[in-house]
Every structure is written in structure tokens, then in C-alpha cells.
Amino acid sequence: MSNFKVVATEGKARAGVLKTAHGEVQTPVFMPVGTQGTVKALDPEDLRNCGTQIILGNTYHLYLRPGNKLIKKMGGLHQFMGWEGPILTDSGGFQAFSLGAMIEHGVKKIGRSENNRDESLARGPLVSKITEEGVQFVSHLDGSKHLLTPEKSMEIQLDLGSDICLVLDELLSPLHGPEYVKQSLERTHRWEIRSEEYFRKGVRTEGERGIGPQLFGILQGVFDKEVRVQEARWVTGQDFAGISIGGSFGTEADWAAAKAIDQTISWVVPLLPVSLPRHALGIGEVRDLFACIERGIDMFDCVAPMRRARNGSLYIGPKNGGKVSNKYTLSISRAEFTADPRPVDPGCSCYTCQNFSKAYLRHLYLAKELLYYRLATIHNVFFIVNLVKSIREAIIDHQFELLKKKWV
């Protein structure tokens, strides 16, 4: 029986409720990324005040530091970081790619933006090797050697006490040839089956509210309709609680072109079960959120809001100059804001906009004061989380198309 229920639709866009061991998640939903057991610059109270329902934790990083066994000993990731809401953990598959194919091909995962890069993995010539058994890699912290298998990934995620675990997969590069893509996908299928087998054995008790950990499968692939359709049909035939859509959403020149994202989602969503939640991995730009929700996606995660904040890029809505061409952002470092008494986004009800001016934030940013990072991140997380919340409300009220026209 699925823990997900669709409560309203408008076209292919849908509003739903996902039940987890640590509470219900109202979808569509955006998940801030807490890579190392923290959403950078924010504490759990900040996250709650921003309206955050669920966060994402990173298996690779938490395994290496401070270690999944320590976190388990401390009561699990929820207790360790003081977050009472649901947590989804990734598998470590993206990091496997970052250490291998990214360096091998000399390219980034995202071509049009730096916002989804894993900055801690871009410091040197790290290497990994993908085999049938799993991924052999060298720690970016101390050079130690490790083997991440499907079973190991599941063990780590269950030790963390994740509400939603993801199977281990290999993130494909658009530069991989057809033969390698075929081999990789077949191997990923075997990894997903092994992940599920270990997960089923490891989950012995139910959590709070009578619901235990849930396992999402991953729909991998490259920007190729035939490949994507085959993968959608394969993952649909498995017994997963949800489906995460990954892989490269684009071509060699642009890994995440808007049109490619739209086409990829349009190819696969009609083939996925209506009863399961659909998660788009690494998607978080305003335009992409509208486009993917319009095509039936329920869940999103991305580091963009937090990283943009740290780099001085703050979100603004259409009424205040936000548009696709500027990615709905302004650069707080610009001289025009030196004596600007207005908030970043007039009308925004976040703590930052209710209490501080652009002039003050610009001063903090240029002075590299720590307070800047907290205030800027509060605004960006609040902006994206509540934009997706407003989209959900619009779907329920059958006003999605009207809301979209105001934004995109």
C-alpha cells in the first residue's frame, strides 16, 4: 500500500500528501539540501520558520565524516542534528560520478550553472572506479580508500535513520557512448535490485505513526527518449515506494538545458504509476519548478538557494524585477543598493525581508560578516519553499495556470 495520496490535480500538475515516519509532507515540495547534517547557515528553527517540511542528507559525506555508526549511536540523524521532520538521503551515486566521470570528461554535471556542483569534490584530482561490485573511491578528506556497494549505501542510510532512502545508481554523463550507457544502465538495474534486497532485510521495525523507512528507485539515463522510456518501464516494474528521476538532462554542451529538462520529464512521467511520488533530483530553479510540476513532478531538491545566498545572489519575484533571464535574482553586491532602504523582495514575509534592508545586507556581504550568510540563506530558502507551497495551493484551487503566467 502506497503512503502517497493525490488530493487535487490541474492538468498533469498534482497536489498530494506523502506520509513518513516523521510526519506528513504536502506536495509539491522543495527539499533544502543538508549535505553534512546541516543546511548551511541555518539551524532547525530557521528551517521551520521558513516552512521547510523535509530536508535532504548526503550519504557519502556523512559516511566519511562523522561516520554513520557514530550518528546511529547518537540516536540517528534526526536527533544528531535536532531536526524532527522527515529526511530523505541520497545514495552516494552522484559523488561516485563526481569523483570519476566528471574528472574523466573534464566537465561539470550542470552546464548552464555552477549552482548544483558539489564544491567539496572539486579541489583536486580525485579518482574513482566503477565495478560490478560497487564504486571504489578515495576520500577527499584523508585519501583513504573505500568501496561503496548497494548494500553499503543501504546500511549507511538505515544507520542514519532516513525516512526515505535512495538506491545506489551511477549518474551517466552525456559524453558516454551508447555502449557504455547500455552497460551502465544494466549495472544500475542490478544495483537497484541489490539495494532493495538489503533494504527489505534491514527494515525490521516500523517507525513513528506505524510507518517505517521507504525506498525510492532511481530512473537513470541520458537525453535520449528511447533510453528514458525503457528506464521508466523498468523502474515501474519494481516494488519501490517512490521514483527519483536522475541522470543528465541535456547534451554535451548543456547538461541541464531547460528544453531538455521539459522533454525528459514529459517522456517519463506518463509511464510512472499515479500512486507513487515522483522526485526530480537536483532541480530547483524557478522556471524548472513550474515546468516540472506542470508535467507531474512532486518533489525537488537542489543546493541552489543556499549557494546562491552565499554568493550574493538573492531571489526576487516578478513584481520586483524577477524573470527567467535573471533567474529571478539580484546581485546584492551592486552599488545601486548601497543606500537602498527597501527589503530584498518587498512583500516577502521572511524574517530577513521583514527586518533588514538591501543596504544592510550589501554591507554585511562586502564585509564578509557571518550574519550575512544566515540572513541571505533564510530569504532564499523561504522564497523557494514558499513558492512551491503557493503552487500547491494554486493546484488545489485550480489556479495553477494563472499563477504560472504571473511568473514564467
VOPAGU-2260 file (C-alpha; in pm, 1 decimal, decimal comma):
REM VOPAGU-2260
SITE   aa  ch    i         X         Y         Z
SITE  MET   A    0       0,0       0,0       0,0
SITE  SER   A    1     139,3     339,8    -101,6
SITE  ASN   A    2     199,9     609,9     158,9
SITE  PHE   A    3     126,0     874,5    -104,5
SITE  LYS   A    4    -213,7    1014,8    -197,2
SITE  VAL   A    5    -306,1    1264,9    -469,0
SITE  VAL   A    6    -562,1    1512,5    -333,9
SITE  ALA   A    7    -602,2    1752,0    -628,6
SITE  THR   A    8    -496,7    1793,4    -990,9
SITE  GLU   A    9    -491,7    2059,2   -1259,8
SITE  GLY   A   10    -391,8    1908,0   -1588,9
SITE  LYS   A   11     -90,6    1690,1   -1508,8
SITE  ALA   A   12       7,3    1905,7   -1209,1
SITE  ARG   A   13     -93,6    1748,0    -881,5
SITE  ALA   A   14    -107,5    1816,4    -508,6
SITE  GLY   A   15     -56,3    1525,2    -273,4
SITE  VAL   A   16      28,3    1405,8      74,8
SITE  LEU   A   17     321,2    1174,2     150,0
SITE  LYS   A   18     318,7    1001,3     488,7
SITE  THR   A   19     654,3     931,2     655,2
SITE  ALA   A   20     772,9     814,7     995,7
SITE  HIS   A   21     839,3    1175,4    1095,6
SITE  GLY   A   22     523,3    1337,3     965,1
SITE  GLU   A   23     328,7    1415,3     651,2
SITE  VAL   A   24     475,8    1602,7     356,7
SITE  GLN   A   25     246,6    1821,6     149,8
SITE  THR   A   26     346,9    1803,1    -216,3
SITE  PRO   A   27     467,2    1954,5    -441,9
SITE  VAL   A   28     755,6    2018,5    -204,3
SITE  PHE   A   29    1107,6    2159,9    -218,4
SITE  MET   A   30    1374,5    1996,5      -0,1
SITE  PRO   A   31    1670,1    2212,6     108,6
SITE  VAL   A   32    1993,8    2015,8      91,4
SITE  GLY   A   33    2167,4    1947,2     423,2
SITE  THR   A   34    2475,5    1776,6     283,6
SITE  GLN   A   35    2669,6    1727,1     606,4
SITE  GLY   A   36    2388,2    1714,5     859,3
SITE  THR   A   37    2314,7    2085,8     828,7
SITE  VAL   A   38    2153,9    2320,7     579,4
SITE  LYS   A   39    2441,6    2566,8     560,5
SITE  ALA   A   40    2398,1    2876,4     785,2
SITE  LEU   A   41    2057,8    2765,4     920,8
SITE  ASP   A   42    1950,2    2588,7    1239,4
SITE  PRO   A   43    1637,1    2370,5    1266,2
SITE  GLU   A   44    1428,4    2660,1    1398,4
SITE  ASP   A   45    1525,5    2871,6    1097,0
SITE  LEU   A   46    1419,1    2586,0     869,7
SITE  ARG   A   47    1085,3    2551,4    1043,4
SITE  ASN   A   48    1024,5    2927,0    1025,0
SITE  CYS   A   49    1095,5    2910,0     651,7
SITE  GLY   A   50     821,8    2647,8     614,3
SITE  THR   A   51    1058,6    2359,8     541,1
SITE  GLN   A   52     886,6    2022,1     561,7
SITE  ILE   A   53    1163,4    1781,3     463,3
SITE  ILE   A   54    1539,2    1805,9     405,2
SITE  LEU   A   55    1795,7    1600,2     214,1
SITE  GLY   A   56    2107,0    1449,5     372,0
SITE  ASN   A   57    2411,1    1312,4     189,3
SITE  THR   A   58    2517,7     952,5     238,9
SITE  TYR   A   59    2869,6     996,7     101,6
SITE  HIS   A   60    2963,3    1291,6     320,5
SITE  LEU   A   61    2803,2    1164,6     640,9
SITE  TYR   A   62    2967,7     825,3     594,6
SITE  LEU   A   63    3311,7     984,7     571,6
SITE  ARG   A   64    3250,2    1241,2     846,3
SITE  PRO   A   65    3148,1    1195,4    1124,1
SITE  GLY   A   66    3055,4     837,7    1026,6
SITE  ASN   A   67    2722,5     658,0    1007,1
SITE  LYS   A   68    2799,1     438,2    1309,6
SITE  LEU   A   69    2861,2     743,1    1529,1
SITE  ILE   A   70    2539,9     905,6    1408,2
SITE  LYS   A   71    2348,4     583,8    1478,2
SITE  LYS   A   72    2499,7     573,4    1827,7
SITE  MET   A   73    2385,2     932,8    1881,3
SITE  GLY   A   74    2025,4     837,2    1804,2
SITE  GLY   A   75    2020,5     882,8    1428,2
SITE  LEU   A   76    2047,8    1188,0    1207,3
SITE  HIS   A   77    1721,7    1344,4    1330,1
SITE  GLN   A   78    1839,2    1354,9    1689,4
SITE  PHE   A   79    2200,7    1429,7    1597,8
SITE  MET   A   80    2110,4    1749,5    1411,6
SITE  GLY   A   81    1797,3    1838,3    1608,9
SITE  TRP   A   82    1559,5    1812,1    1312,8
SITE  GLU   A   83    1224,2    1649,4    1389,8
SITE  GLY   A   84    1084,2    1647,2    1037,2
SITE  PRO   A   85    1133,0    1393,0     757,9
SITE  ILE   A   86    1474,7    1334,9     600,0
SITE  LEU   A   87    1549,6    1193,9     255,5
SITE  THR   A   88    1903,4    1069,5     197,1
SITE  ASP   A   89    2070,1    1022,9    -139,0
SITE  SER   A   90    2275,5     714,3    -215,1
SITE  GLY   A   91    2622,6     849,6    -283,3
SITE  GLY   A   92    2576,9     782,8    -655,6
SITE  PHE   A   93    2627,3    1144,8    -758,4
SITE  GLN   A   94    2953,0    1159,3    -563,8
SITE  ALA   A   95    3066,5     845,1    -743,4
SITE  PHE   A   96    3014,5    1029,8   -1068,8
SITE  SER   A   97    3181,0    1345,7    -936,0
SITE  LEU   A   98    3494,4    1152,0    -849,5
SITE  GLY   A   99    3501,5     957,9   -1173,8
SITE  ALA   A  100    3328,3    1062,9   -1494,3
SITE  MET   A  101    3331,2    1432,0   -1408,4
SITE  ILE   A  102    3709,5    1431,5   -1387,3
SITE  GLU   A  103    3745,7    1181,0   -1671,2
SITE  HIS   A  104    3547,8    1402,4   -1909,0
SITE  GLY   A  105    3660,7    1735,1   -1768,6
SITE  VAL   A  106    3306,2    1864,4   -1739,4
SITE  LYS   A  107    3052,5    1961,3   -1473,9
SITE  LYS   A  108    2717,6    1797,8   -1409,7
SITE  ILE   A  109    2537,1    2124,6   -1481,6
SITE  GLY   A  110    2644,5    2315,5   -1786,7
SITE  ARG   A  111    2443,6    2637,4   -1753,9
SITE  SER   A  112    2506,3    2699,3   -1385,9
SITE  GLU   A  113    2750,9    2633,8   -1105,3
SITE  ASN   A  114    2465,6    2600,1    -860,4
SITE  ASN   A  115    2441,1    2223,0    -837,7
SITE  ARG   A  116    2810,4    2144,4    -810,6
SITE  ASP   A  117    2940,5    1963,1    -506,5
SITE  GLU   A  118    3212,7    2212,9    -417,5
SITE  SER   A  119    3391,3    1985,3    -172,8
SITE  LEU   A  120    3464,7    1742,4    -455,6
SITE  ALA   A  121    3623,0    1998,1    -686,4
SITE  ARG   A  122    3950,1    2053,4    -505,4
SITE  GLY   A  123    4184,6    1809,3    -672,6
SITE  PRO   A  124    4239,5    1509,5    -898,7
SITE  LEU   A  125    4035,3    1258,5    -700,8
SITE  VAL   A  126    3961,2     927,7    -868,3
SITE  SER   A  127    3701,3     654,3    -852,6
SITE  LYS   A  128    3647,2     324,8   -1027,0
SITE  ILE   A  129    3307,9     174,3   -1101,7
SITE  THR   A  130    3287,5    -205,3   -1097,2
SITE  GLU   A  131    3010,7    -462,7   -1076,9
SITE  GLU   A  132    3057,4    -473,4    -700,2
SITE  GLY   A  133    3021,8    -100,3    -648,3
SITE  VAL   A  134    3223,4     220,2    -654,0
SITE  GLN   A  135    3583,0     230,6    -534,3
SITE  PHE   A  136    3680,6     582,2    -435,0
SITE  VAL   A  137    3937,3     783,4    -246,7
SITE  SER   A  138    3819,7    1007,0      37,5
SITE  HIS   A  139    3857,2    1377,2     -34,1
SITE  LEU   A  140    3928,2    1422,5     339,0
SITE  ASP   A  141    4227,7    1198,1     403,9
SITE  GLY   A  142    4299,7     994,4      92,0
SITE  SER   A  143    4170,1     669,9     242,8
SITE  LYS   A  144    4022,9     410,4       6,9
SITE  HIS   A  145    3659,9     299,5      25,5
SITE  LEU   A  146    3413,4      75,4    -155,5
SITE  LEU   A  147    3052,8     190,7    -179,3
SITE  THR   A  148    2828,7    -100,8    -273,2
SITE  PRO   A  149    2449,2    -105,5    -297,1
SITE  GLU   A  150    2444,6    -290,5      34,4
SITE  LYS   A  151    2681,5     -41,6     198,0
SITE  SER   A  152    2473,8     252,8      79,0
SITE  MET   A  153    2162,1      97,9     230,8
SITE  GLU   A  154    2345,2      18,7     556,6
SITE  ILE   A  155    2459,7     379,5     589,2
SITE  GLN   A  156    2116,8     525,3     513,5
SITE  LEU   A  157    1943,7     292,5     759,8
SITE  ASP   A  158    2203,6     379,4    1024,7
SITE  LEU   A  159    2124,8     746,0     966,4
SITE  GLY   A  160    1756,3     672,7    1028,3
SITE  SER   A  161    1646,5     814,3     695,2
SITE  ASP   A  162    1273,1     834,8     626,6
SITE  ILE   A  163    1330,7     798,2     252,7
SITE  CYS   A  164    1634,5     612,1     117,1
SITE  LEU   A  165    1753,6     610,6    -243,5
SITE  VAL   A  166    1902,1     311,3    -423,6
SITE  LEU   A  167    2261,9     324,3    -543,8
SITE  ASP   A  168    2299,6     419,6    -908,7
SITE  GLU   A  169    2558,2     555,9   -1148,3
SITE  LEU   A  170    2497,9     904,5   -1279,1
SITE  LEU   A  171    2559,6     895,2   -1653,0
SITE  SER   A  172    2743,7    1162,4   -1849,5
SITE  PRO   A  173    2609,2    1278,9   -2187,6
SITE  LEU   A  174    2964,4    1217,9   -2310,8
SITE  HIS   A  175    2935,8     843,6   -2252,5
SITE  GLY   A  176    2885,0     644,9   -2571,0
SITE  PRO   A  177    2580,4     423,5   -2640,4
SITE  GLU   A  178    2759,6     101,1   -2548,8
SITE  TYR   A  179    2873,5     235,4   -2211,7
SITE  VAL   A  180    2525,2     374,9   -2144,3
SITE  LYS   A  181    2375,3      31,8   -2209,0
SITE  GLN   A  182    2626,8    -139,4   -1977,5
SITE  SER   A  183    2584,1     125,4   -1708,5
SITE  LEU   A  184    2204,9     104,1   -1705,3
SITE  GLU   A  185    2210,1    -274,1   -1684,0
SITE  ARG   A  186    2456,1    -249,6   -1395,1
SITE  THR   A  187    2242,4      13,7   -1225,4
SITE  HIS   A  188    1942,2    -219,5   -1253,1
SITE  ARG   A  189    2139,1    -487,3   -1070,7
SITE  TRP   A  190    2249,3    -233,4    -810,1
SITE  GLU   A  191    1890,1    -119,7    -755,1
SITE  ILE   A  192    1773,6    -478,6    -705,7
SITE  ARG   A  193    2059,3    -543,1    -461,5
SITE  SER   A  194    1974,3    -219,5    -280,2
SITE  GLU   A  195    1613,4    -327,7    -242,4
SITE  GLU   A  196    1705,7    -675,2    -120,2
SITE  TYR   A  197    1933,8    -536,2     151,5
SITE  PHE   A  198    1680,1    -267,9     242,6
SITE  ARG   A  199    1399,8    -522,0     291,0
SITE  LYS   A  200    1619,0    -732,1     520,0
SITE  GLY   A  201    1739,8    -430,5     716,2
SITE  VAL   A  202    1397,5    -280,4     784,7
SITE  ARG   A  203    1261,5    -489,0    1070,1
SITE  THR   A  204    1054,2    -240,6    1269,5
SITE  GLU   A  205     806,2      30,5    1188,1
SITE  GLY   A  206     876,8     386,6    1290,8
SITE  GLU   A  207     654,2     655,4    1431,2
SITE  ARG   A  208     292,7     663,4    1307,4
SITE  GLY   A  209     323,3     298,5    1203,9
SITE  ILE   A  210     537,5     388,2     901,7
SITE  GLY   A  211     895,8     270,6     856,1
SITE  PRO   A  212    1169,7     382,6     616,2
SITE  GLN   A  213    1075,9     396,2     248,9
SITE  LEU   A  214    1289,7     314,8     -54,1
SITE  PHE   A  215    1278,2     514,3    -377,6
SITE  GLY   A  216    1409,1     373,7    -702,2
SITE  ILE   A  217    1603,6     590,5    -945,0
SITE  LEU   A  218    1514,7     637,2   -1309,8
SITE  GLN   A  219    1855,3     687,8   -1475,5
SITE  GLY   A  220    1951,3     769,7   -1829,8
SITE  VAL   A  221    2079,1    1028,9   -2074,4
SITE  PHE   A  222    1896,3    1274,5   -2300,5
SITE  ASP   A  223    1757,8    1006,5   -2529,6
SITE  LYS   A  224    1386,3     928,7   -2549,4
SITE  GLU   A  225    1425,7     558,2   -2620,9
SITE  VAL   A  226    1663,0     512,9   -2326,4
SITE  ARG   A  227    1444,4     712,8   -2091,4
SITE  VAL   A  228    1126,5     528,1   -2187,0
SITE  GLN   A  229    1295,8     191,4   -2135,7
SITE  GLU   A  230    1421,0     302,3   -1794,7
SITE  ALA   A  231    1077,6     430,6   -1693,4
SITE  ARG   A  232     922,1      97,2   -1781,0
SITE  TRP   A  233    1191,4     -91,6   -1591,4
SITE  VAL   A  234    1169,2     109,0   -1268,6
SITE  THR   A  235     788,9      98,3   -1278,0
SITE  GLY   A  236     808,3    -281,3   -1271,0
SITE  GLN   A  237     993,9    -279,5    -938,6
SITE  ASP   A  238     842,9    -255,5    -590,7
SITE  PHE   A  239     957,6      93,0    -487,7
SITE  ALA   A  240     771,1     341,4    -265,5
SITE  GLY   A  241     858,9     629,9    -497,4
SITE  ILE   A  242    1069,0     714,4    -801,6
SITE  SER   A  243    1351,6     967,1    -827,4
SITE  ILE   A  244    1440,5    1090,8   -1174,4
SITE  GLY   A  245    1813,0    1146,3   -1227,2
SITE  GLY   A  246    2074,9    1133,2   -1498,0
SITE  SER   A  247    2180,3    1404,3   -1740,4
SITE  PHE   A  248    1903,4    1638,1   -1851,5
SITE  GLY   A  249    2077,4    1762,7   -2161,0
SITE  THR   A  250    2356,7    1727,1   -2413,0
SITE  GLU   A  251    2733,6    1755,5   -2414,4
SITE  ALA   A  252    2709,5    2133,7   -2446,1
SITE  ASP   A  253    2445,7    2183,3   -2177,4
SITE  TRP   A  254    2372,4    1918,2   -1919,8
SITE  ALA   A  255    2056,3    2080,4   -1791,1
SITE  ALA   A  256    1904,6    2282,8   -2070,8
SITE  ALA   A  257    1552,5    2396,8   -1990,2
SITE  LYS   A  258    1405,8    2238,5   -2303,1
SITE  ALA   A  259    1585,9    1910,6   -2228,2
SITE  ILE   A  260    1450,3    1901,2   -1872,6
SITE  ASP   A  261    1098,7    1958,9   -2005,1
SITE  GLN   A  262    1132,0    1688,9   -2269,9
SITE  THR   A  263    1285,3    1431,3   -2036,6
SITE  ILE   A  264    1012,8    1477,4   -1775,3
SITE  SER   A  265     744,7    1466,6   -2046,9
SITE  TRP   A  266     883,2    1137,3   -2180,0
SITE  VAL   A  267     887,3     952,0   -1848,8
SITE  VAL   A  268     609,4    1081,6   -1622,7
SITE  PRO   A  269     318,3     937,0   -1826,2
SITE  LEU   A  270     474,9     592,0   -1778,9
SITE  LEU   A  271     506,2     618,5   -1398,5
SITE  PRO   A  272     243,0     493,8   -1151,5
SITE  VAL   A  273      -3,4     760,5   -1042,1
SITE  SER   A  274       7,3     618,2    -689,5
SITE  LEU   A  275     379,4     687,3    -633,3
SITE  PRO   A  276     555,0    1018,3    -556,2
SITE  ARG   A  277     791,9    1146,6    -825,4
SITE  HIS   A  278    1113,9    1319,5    -726,8
SITE  ALA   A  279    1331,2    1524,4    -965,4
SITE  LEU   A  280    1692,0    1507,2    -844,3
SITE  GLY   A  281    1889,0    1831,7    -838,5
SITE  ILE   A  282    1614,0    2053,3    -983,5
SITE  GLY   A  283    1547,0    2385,9    -812,0
SITE  GLU   A  284    1541,2    2685,2   -1047,5
SITE  VAL   A  285    1213,1    2880,2   -1050,6
SITE  ARG   A  286    1136,6    2816,0   -1417,6
SITE  ASP   A  287    1218,6    2447,6   -1382,7
SITE  LEU   A  288     994,8    2409,3   -1077,4
SITE  PHE   A  289     693,6    2536,9   -1269,2
SITE  ALA   A  290     780,3    2327,8   -1576,1
SITE  CYS   A  291     830,0    2005,3   -1382,1
SITE  ILE   A  292     524,8    2047,6   -1159,3
SITE  GLU   A  293     319,0    2118,4   -1470,9
SITE  ARG   A  294     436,6    1779,7   -1602,1
SITE  GLY   A  295     353,6    1587,4   -1284,4
SITE  ILE   A  296     660,0    1604,2   -1054,2
SITE  ASP   A  297     600,2    1610,5    -676,7
SITE  MET   A  298     937,8    1654,2    -502,5
SITE  PHE   A  299    1253,7    1857,2    -564,4
SITE  ASP   A  300    1595,5    1908,7    -408,3
SITE  CYS   A  301    1874,3    2148,2    -501,2
SITE  VAL   A  302    2163,2    2336,3    -339,0
SITE  ALA   A  303    2088,3    2648,4    -547,3
SITE  PRO   A  304    1905,0    2857,5    -282,3
SITE  MET   A  305    2180,5    2813,3     -23,6
SITE  ARG   A  306    2472,0    2850,2    -264,4
SITE  ARG   A  307    2319,6    3149,9    -437,9
SITE  ALA   A  308    2278,6    3315,9     -99,0
SITE  ARG   A  309    2644,5    3265,0     -10,9
SITE  ASN   A  310    2746,0    3409,7    -349,0
SITE  GLY   A  311    2535,9    3723,6    -309,2
SITE  SER   A  312    2253,4    3612,7    -539,6
SITE  LEU   A  313    1913,8    3671,3    -377,0
SITE  TYR   A  314    1570,2    3577,8    -510,3
SITE  ILE   A  315    1310,5    3833,0    -618,2
SITE  GLY   A  316     959,3    3781,9    -752,0
SITE  PRO   A  317     812,7    3913,9   -1079,1
SITE  LYS   A  318     670,9    4225,8    -910,2
SITE  ASN   A  319    1023,4    4329,3    -813,3
SITE  GLY   A  320    1205,4    4251,4   -1136,6
SITE  GLY   A  321    1242,6    3873,7   -1116,3
SITE  LYS   A  322    1225,2    3697,6   -1453,4
SITE  VAL   A  323    1364,1    3397,5   -1638,8
SITE  SER   A  324    1653,2    3595,1   -1788,4
SITE  ASN   A  325    1792,7    3694,2   -1445,6
SITE  LYS   A  326    1686,7    3365,6   -1285,7
SITE  TYR   A  327    1462,4    3564,1   -1050,3
SITE  THR   A  328    1764,0    3702,9    -864,8
SITE  LEU   A  329    1951,5    4022,8    -792,3
SITE  SER   A  330    2318,2    4062,6    -700,9
SITE  ILE   A  331    2333,1    4223,9    -357,0
SITE  SER   A  332    2689,9    4349,3    -421,4
SITE  ARG   A  333    2575,4    4602,9    -680,2
SITE  ALA   A  334    2649,5    4966,6    -595,6
SITE  GLU   A  335    2288,4    5070,6    -655,4
SITE  PHE   A  336    2193,4    4901,8    -326,4
SITE  THR   A  337    2445,5    5096,4    -115,6
SITE  ALA   A  338    2178,1    5319,0      39,9
SITE  ASP   A  339    1863,1    5122,1     -54,7
SITE  PRO   A  340    1631,6    5113,0     249,5
SITE  ARG   A  341    1395,5    4856,0      99,4
SITE  PRO   A  342    1399,3    4481,7     170,8
SITE  VAL   A  343    1533,7    4237,4     -85,8
SITE  ASP   A  344    1185,7    4144,1    -208,1
SITE  PRO   A  345     916,6    4387,3     -88,8
SITE  GLY   A  346     613,2    4182,6       6,2
SITE  CYS   A  347     819,2    3880,9     115,9
SITE  SER   A  348     731,4    3779,8     472,4
SITE  CYS   A  349    1059,0    3607,4     561,1
SITE  TYR   A  350    1249,0    3721,7     870,8
SITE  THR   A  351    1516,1    3888,2     660,1
SITE  CYS   A  352    1281,1    4095,6     446,8
SITE  GLN   A  353    1070,3    4192,9     747,9
SITE  ASN   A  354    1367,8    4331,4     939,1
SITE  PHE   A  355    1660,9    4429,2     714,9
SITE  SER   A  356    1734,3    4648,3     413,1
SITE  LYS   A  357    1926,4    4577,3      95,0
SITE  ALA   A  358    2177,2    4839,0     210,1
SITE  TYR   A  359    2246,8    4644,9     531,0
SITE  LEU   A  360    2272,7    4311,2     354,8
SITE  ARG   A  361    2510,7    4459,5      97,1
SITE  HIS   A  362    2727,9    4593,9     378,2
SITE  LEU   A  363    2734,6    4253,6     551,8
SITE  TYR   A  364    2814,8    4074,9     227,6
SITE  LEU   A  365    3104,5    4301,3     134,0
SITE  ALA   A  366    3238,7    4285,2     490,3
SITE  LYS   A  367    3207,2    3904,8     482,5
SITE  GLU   A  368    3019,7    3914,0     812,9
SITE  LEU   A  369    2880,5    3577,6     923,3
SITE  LEU   A  370    2535,6    3726,4     982,2
SITE  TYR   A  371    2502,5    3786,7     608,7
SITE  TYR   A  372    2508,9    3415,6     531,6
SITE  ARG   A  373    2229,8    3338,7     775,3
SITE  LEU   A  374    2004,6    3626,3     667,1
SITE  ALA   A  375    2060,6    3564,8     295,3
SITE  THR   A  376    2001,4    3189,9     327,6
SITE  ILE   A  377    1684,5    3244,6     529,5
SITE  HIS   A  378    1548,5    3460,2     248,7
SITE  ASN   A  379    1641,7    3226,1     -35,7
SITE  VAL   A  380    1515,5    2910,1     136,3
SITE  PHE   A  381    1193,2    3082,6     242,2
SITE  PHE   A  382    1143,6    3213,9    -112,7
SITE  ILE   A  383    1173,9    2876,7    -287,9
SITE  VAL   A  384     997,7    2667,0     -20,8
SITE  ASN   A  385     700,5    2901,5     -15,8
SITE  LEU   A  386     690,5    2944,2    -392,8
SITE  VAL   A  387     637,0    2569,7    -422,1
SITE  LYS   A  388     380,0    2588,0    -140,2
SITE  SER   A  389     192,3    2858,0    -332,3
SITE  ILE   A  390     199,2    2637,4    -642,6
SITE  ARG   A  391      43,4    2356,6    -438,8
SITE  GLU   A  392    -232,5    2587,7    -318,5
SITE  ALA   A  393    -291,4    2705,7    -674,7
SITE  ILE   A  394    -334,2    2346,8    -795,6
SITE  ILE   A  395    -590,1    2280,4    -523,2
SITE  ASP   A  396    -778,0    2600,0    -619,7
SITE  HIS   A  397    -740,4    2525,8    -994,6
SITE  GLN   A  398    -537,0    2843,4   -1036,5
SITE  PHE   A  399    -204,9    2689,1   -1142,9
SITE  GLU   A  400    -210,4    2822,5   -1499,2
SITE  LEU   A  401    -288,1    3174,7   -1375,1
SITE  LEU   A  402      -4,9    3161,1   -1121,8
SITE  LYS   A  403     235,7    3029,7   -1383,2
SITE  LYS   A  404     152,3    3318,5   -1619,4
SITE  LYS   A  405     242,5    3565,7   -1343,8
SITE  TRP   A  406     584,2    3406,7   -1304,3
SITE  VAL   A  407     711,0    3249,0   -1623,9
